[in-house]
Amino acid sequence: MTNPQRELTGAVWRKSSYSGSGDQCVEVASLSSDLRALRDSKDPAGPALVLTSSVWRSLVSAIKEV
């Protein structure tokens, strides 16, 4: 099993192109082949939510339905 905390240190974060130039965004990073991380762009040193790819896909699907 990978160590998500170690992977977060070197993660490449991105945000949606729909976010505009503001800092009120959610950023996402792909960690290992099966993990994704989410964080608040206003607090990049703050906590990150780490999800499996399966849970990530379910979250994105649910958000699209709103």
ROTORGU-310152 format. One record per atom (N, C-alpha, C): residue in one letter; atom name; x, y, z. Coordinates in pm, 1 decimal. Example, Ala and Ser with C-alpha at 12.3 -4.5 7.8 and 13.67 -1.06 7.14 Angstrom:
@rest = a atom = N u = 1319.0 v = -569.0 w = 780.0
@rest = a atom = CA u = 1230.0 v = -450.0 w = 780.0
@rest = a atom = C u = 1320.0 v = -330.0 w = 780.0
@rest = s atom = N u = 1285.0 v = -225.0 w = 708.0
@rest = s atom = CA u = 1367.0 v = -106.0 w = 714.0
@rest = s atom = C u = 1290.0 v = 3.0 w = 787.0
***
This chain:
@rest = m atom = N u = 84.8 v = -118.7 w = 0.0
@rest = m atom = CA u = 0.0 v = 0.0 w = 0.0
@rest = m atom = C u = 88.6 v = 124.1 w = 0.0
@rest = t atom = N u = 46.8 v = 223.9 w = -73.7
@rest = t atom = CA u = 123.0 v = 347.8 w = -81.8
@rest = t atom = C u = 96.8 v = 434.9 w = 40.0
@rest = n atom = N u = 184.4 v = 531.3 w = 60.2
@rest = n atom = CA u = 169.9 v = 625.3 w = 169.9
@rest = n atom = C u = 115.7 v = 756.7 w = 113.5
@rest = p atom = N u = -14.3 v = 783.9 w = 128.9
@rest = p atom = CA u = -73.1 v = 905.4 w = 71.3
@rest = p atom = C u = -4.3 v = 1033.2 w = 118.8
@rest = q atom = N u = 36.4 v = 1038.5 w = 244.6
@rest = q atom = CA u = 100.3 v = 1159.6 w = 296.0
@rest = q atom = C u = 228.8 v = 1189.3 w = 219.6
@rest = r atom = N u = 307.5 v = 1087.5 w = 192.1
@rest = r atom = CA u = 431.5 v = 1105.2 w = 116.4
@rest = r atom = C u = 400.1 v = 1151.1 w = -26.1
@rest = e atom = N u = 297.8 v = 1093.3 w = -86.1
@rest = e atom = CA u = 260.5 v = 1130.7 w = -222.3
@rest = e atom = C u = 208.7 v = 1274.3 w = -230.5
@rest = l atom = N u = 143.8 v = 1323.0 w = -126.4
@rest = l atom = CA u = 91.2 v = 1459.9 w = -126.6
@rest = l atom = C u = 203.5 v = 1562.9 w = -136.8
@rest = t atom = N u = 319.7 v = 1530.6 w = -81.1
@rest = t atom = CA u = 432.3 v = 1623.5 w = -82.3
@rest = t atom = C u = 473.6 v = 1661.0 w = -224.0
@rest = g atom = N u = 475.6 v = 1565.0 w = -314.5
@rest = g atom = CA u = 517.2 v = 1592.8 w = -451.2
@rest = g atom = C u = 403.0 v = 1598.7 w = -550.9
@rest = a atom = N u = 281.3 v = 1609.8 w = -502.2
@rest = a atom = CA u = 164.3 v = 1606.4 w = -590.6
@rest = a atom = C u = 158.5 v = 1727.9 w = -682.9
@rest = v atom = N u = 108.2 v = 1704.5 w = -802.5
@rest = v atom = CA u = 83.5 v = 1812.7 w = -898.2
@rest = v atom = C u = -65.9 v = 1842.5 w = -892.8
@rest = w atom = N u = -99.3 v = 1960.6 w = -842.8
@rest = w atom = CA u = -239.1 v = 1999.0 w = -822.7
@rest = w atom = C u = -291.6 v = 2075.5 w = -943.1
@rest = r atom = N u = -419.1 v = 2055.6 w = -972.6
@rest = r atom = CA u = -483.2 v = 2128.7 w = -1082.4
@rest = r atom = C u = -625.2 v = 2166.3 w = -1039.9
@rest = k atom = N u = -678.5 v = 2266.9 w = -1108.8
@rest = k atom = CA u = -816.6 v = 2306.7 w = -1083.2
@rest = k atom = C u = -888.5 v = 2318.4 w = -1216.2
@rest = s atom = N u = -1016.9 v = 2319.4 w = -1210.9
@rest = s atom = CA u = -1099.0 v = 2325.8 w = -1331.1
@rest = s atom = C u = -1074.9 v = 2455.7 w = -1407.4
@rest = s atom = N u = -1080.8 v = 2447.2 w = -1538.0
@rest = s atom = CA u = -1069.7 v = 2568.0 w = -1620.4
@rest = s atom = C u = -1190.9 v = 2658.9 w = -1599.7
@rest = y atom = N u = -1297.7 v = 2607.3 w = -1543.0
@rest = y atom = CA u = -1416.7 v = 2686.7 w = -1513.0
@rest = y atom = C u = -1398.4 v = 2771.8 w = -1387.4
@rest = s atom = N u = -1288.9 v = 2752.8 w = -1316.2
@rest = s atom = CA u = -1266.7 v = 2821.2 w = -1188.9
@rest = s atom = C u = -1235.2 v = 2968.6 w = -1203.6
@rest = g atom = N u = -1187.0 v = 3010.9 w = -1317.0
@rest = g atom = CA u = -1148.5 v = 3150.5 w = -1334.1
@rest = g atom = C u = -1017.3 v = 3178.2 w = -1263.5
@rest = s atom = N u = -993.2 v = 3305.0 w = -1234.9
@rest = s atom = CA u = -865.0 v = 3343.2 w = -1175.8
@rest = s atom = C u = -870.6 v = 3354.2 w = -1024.0
@rest = g atom = N u = -984.6 v = 3334.7 w = -963.9
@rest = g atom = CA u = -998.1 v = 3345.0 w = -819.2
@rest = g atom = C u = -934.3 v = 3228.4 w = -746.5
@rest = d atom = N u = -920.2 v = 3243.8 w = -615.7
@rest = d atom = CA u = -861.2 v = 3137.8 w = -534.5
@rest = d atom = C u = -965.7 v = 3061.4 w = -454.8
@rest = q atom = N u = -1089.4 v = 3064.7 w = -497.1
@rest = q atom = CA u = -1194.3 v = 2994.7 w = -424.3
@rest = q atom = C u = -1230.7 v = 2868.7 w = -500.8
@rest = c atom = N u = -1135.4 v = 2778.2 w = -504.7
@rest = c atom = CA u = -1150.5 v = 2658.6 w = -587.4
@rest = c atom = C u = -1115.2 v = 2533.4 w = -508.4
@rest = v atom = N u = -1158.3 v = 2423.5 w = -561.8
@rest = v atom = CA u = -1113.8 v = 2293.5 w = -513.6
@rest = v atom = C u = -1009.4 v = 2245.2 w = -612.7
@rest = e atom = N u = -895.6 v = 2200.5 w = -562.5
@rest = e atom = CA u = -790.3 v = 2147.1 w = -648.1
@rest = e atom = C u = -786.2 v = 1996.1 w = -632.9
@rest = v atom = N u = -744.1 v = 1928.9 w = -737.9
@rest = v atom = CA u = -736.2 v = 1783.2 w = -736.5
@rest = v atom = C u = -597.6 v = 1740.2 w = -783.6
@rest = a atom = N u = -549.7 v = 1629.7 w = -729.1
@rest = a atom = CA u = -421.8 v = 1571.9 w = -770.5
@rest = a atom = C u = -438.1 v = 1421.0 w = -782.4
@rest = s atom = N u = -376.3 v = 1364.2 w = -883.3
@rest = s atom = CA u = -370.1 v = 1218.5 w = -896.1
@rest = s atom = C u = -247.9 v = 1172.5 w = -818.6
@rest = l atom = N u = -267.4 v = 1080.9 w = -727.5
@rest = l atom = CA u = -155.5 v = 1030.6 w = -648.4
@rest = l atom = C u = -107.1 v = 901.0 w = -711.2
@rest = s atom = N u = -137.8 v = 789.6 w = -651.5
@rest = s atom = CA u = -100.4 v = 662.2 w = -711.8
@rest = s atom = C u = -205.2 v = 626.4 w = -816.5
@rest = s atom = N u = -193.2 v = 509.6 w = -871.5
@rest = s atom = CA u = -287.6 v = 468.9 w = -975.7
@rest = s atom = C u = -430.6 v = 459.0 w = -924.7
@rest = d atom = N u = -449.0 v = 451.4 w = -794.0
@rest = d atom = CA u = -584.7 v = 435.2 w = -742.3
@rest = d atom = C u = -625.1 v = 542.3 w = -640.9
@rest = l atom = N u = -550.2 v = 651.5 w = -630.7
@rest = l atom = CA u = -584.3 v = 754.1 w = -532.5
@rest = l atom = C u = -591.1 v = 892.2 w = -596.2
@rest = r atom = N u = -687.2 v = 971.7 w = -549.0
@rest = r atom = CA u = -700.9 v = 1111.7 w = -587.7
@rest = r atom = C u = -708.7 v = 1192.4 w = -458.5
@rest = a atom = N u = -661.5 v = 1315.9 w = -464.0
@rest = a atom = CA u = -665.7 v = 1402.4 w = -346.3
@rest = a atom = C u = -734.9 v = 1532.9 w = -382.2
@rest = l atom = N u = -808.1 v = 1587.1 w = -287.5
@rest = l atom = CA u = -877.8 v = 1715.5 w = -302.3
@rest = l atom = C u = -830.6 v = 1809.4 w = -192.3
@rest = r atom = N u = -818.9 v = 1938.0 w = -226.0
@rest = r atom = CA u = -784.4 v = 2038.2 w = -124.2
@rest = r atom = C u = -844.6 v = 2172.7 w = -162.5
@rest = d atom = N u = -848.1 v = 2262.2 w = -66.3
@rest = d atom = CA u = -897.7 v = 2398.4 w = -85.2
@rest = d atom = C u = -782.5 v = 2484.3 w = -137.5
@rest = s atom = N u = -801.5 v = 2550.1 w = -250.3
@rest = s atom = CA u = -693.7 v = 2630.6 w = -308.7
@rest = s atom = C u = -654.3 v = 2749.5 w = -220.1
@rest = k atom = N u = -743.9 v = 2793.3 w = -132.2
@rest = k atom = CA u = -711.4 v = 2903.5 w = -41.0
@rest = k atom = C u = -617.4 v = 2859.0 w = 70.0
@rest = d atom = N u = -607.2 v = 2728.5 w = 92.5
@rest = d atom = CA u = -525.4 v = 2674.9 w = 201.5
@rest = d atom = C u = -444.7 v = 2554.8 w = 152.1
@rest = p atom = N u = -348.6 v = 2577.1 w = 61.6
@rest = p atom = CA u = -275.0 v = 2464.9 w = 4.1
@rest = p atom = C u = -193.3 v = 2384.8 w = 105.5
@rest = a atom = N u = -160.2 v = 2444.8 w = 218.9
@rest = a atom = CA u = -86.5 v = 2371.5 w = 321.9
@rest = a atom = C u = -180.8 v = 2298.9 w = 417.6
@rest = g atom = N u = -309.7 v = 2320.0 w = 400.1
@rest = g atom = CA u = -408.8 v = 2258.3 w = 487.5
@rest = g atom = C u = -432.3 v = 2112.4 w = 453.1
@rest = p atom = N u = -533.3 v = 2053.8 w = 512.5
@rest = p atom = CA u = -560.1 v = 1911.3 w = 491.8
@rest = p atom = C u = -608.7 v = 1881.4 w = 349.8
@rest = a atom = N u = -583.6 v = 1759.9 w = 307.7
@rest = a atom = CA u = -632.0 v = 1711.3 w = 178.3
@rest = a atom = C u = -718.3 v = 1588.7 w = 203.9
@rest = l atom = N u = -821.6 v = 1575.7 w = 126.5
@rest = l atom = CA u = -909.5 v = 1459.5 w = 132.5
@rest = l atom = C u = -859.9 v = 1360.6 w = 27.7
@rest = v atom = N u = -822.5 v = 1241.1 w = 70.4
@rest = v atom = CA u = -770.0 v = 1139.5 w = -21.1
@rest = v atom = C u = -878.5 v = 1035.1 w = -45.7
@rest = l atom = N u = -908.1 v = 1011.4 w = -173.3
@rest = l atom = CA u = -1014.5 v = 919.9 w = -214.7
@rest = l atom = C u = -959.2 v = 814.4 w = -309.4
@rest = t atom = N u = -1021.3 v = 697.5 w = -308.8
@rest = t atom = CA u = -988.0 v = 599.2 w = -411.1
@rest = t atom = C u = -1047.5 v = 646.3 w = -543.4
@rest = s atom = N u = -996.8 v = 594.4 w = -652.5
@rest = s atom = CA u = -1049.0 v = 633.0 w = -784.3
@rest = s atom = C u = -1196.9 v = 602.0 w = -797.1
@rest = s atom = N u = -1239.9 v = 491.9 w = -738.9
@rest = s atom = CA u = -1380.7 v = 452.8 w = -744.1
@rest = s atom = C u = -1468.9 v = 555.3 w = -672.8
@rest = v atom = N u = -1427.0 v = 596.2 w = -555.0
@rest = v atom = CA u = -1503.1 v = 696.3 w = -479.4
@rest = v atom = C u = -1498.4 v = 830.5 w = -552.7
@rest = w atom = N u = -1384.0 v = 865.8 w = -610.9
@rest = w atom = CA u = -1370.8 v = 989.3 w = -688.6
@rest = w atom = C u = -1471.8 v = 992.3 w = -803.0
@rest = r atom = N u = -1479.5 v = 882.5 w = -878.8
@rest = r atom = CA u = -1574.4 v = 876.3 w = -990.8
@rest = r atom = C u = -1718.0 v = 891.0 w = -941.4
@rest = s atom = N u = -1750.9 v = 828.0 w = -829.6
@rest = s atom = CA u = -1886.0 v = 840.1 w = -773.1
@rest = s atom = C u = -1915.2 v = 983.9 w = -730.8
@rest = l atom = N u = -1817.7 v = 1049.7 w = -670.4
@rest = l atom = CA u = -1834.1 v = 1188.9 w = -628.6
@rest = l atom = C u = -1857.7 v = 1279.4 w = -748.9
@rest = v atom = N u = -1775.9 v = 1265.9 w = -852.1
@rest = v atom = CA u = -1790.8 v = 1348.2 w = -972.2
@rest = v atom = C u = -1926.7 v = 1323.4 w = -1036.8
@rest = s atom = N u = -1967.7 v = 1198.2 w = -1043.1
@rest = s atom = CA u = -2097.3 v = 1164.1 w = -1101.4
@rest = s atom = C u = -2211.2 v = 1228.3 w = -1022.7
@rest = a atom = N u = -2203.2 v = 1222.1 w = -890.2
@rest = a atom = CA u = -2307.9 v = 1280.4 w = -805.6
@rest = a atom = C u = -2312.3 v = 1432.4 w = -821.0
@rest = i atom = N u = -2197.1 v = 1496.1 w = -831.2
@rest = i atom = CA u = -2192.4 v = 1641.7 w = -847.1
@rest = i atom = C u = -2254.2 v = 1682.8 w = -979.8
@rest = k atom = N u = -2228.5 v = 1606.3 w = -1084.2
@rest = k atom = CA u = -2283.9 v = 1638.3 w = -1216.0
@rest = k atom = C u = -2435.9 v = 1630.6 w = -1217.1
@rest = e atom = N u = -2493.7 v = 1551.7 w = -1127.6
@rest = e atom = CA u = -2638.9 v = 1536.2 w = -1121.9
@rest = e atom = C u = -2707.3 v = 1651.1 w = -1049.0
@rest = v atom = N u = -2631.0 v = 1730.8 w = -976.7
@rest = v atom = CA u = -2689.2 v = 1840.8 w = -897.4
@rest = v atom = C u = -2729.0 v = 1954.5 w = -987.2
***
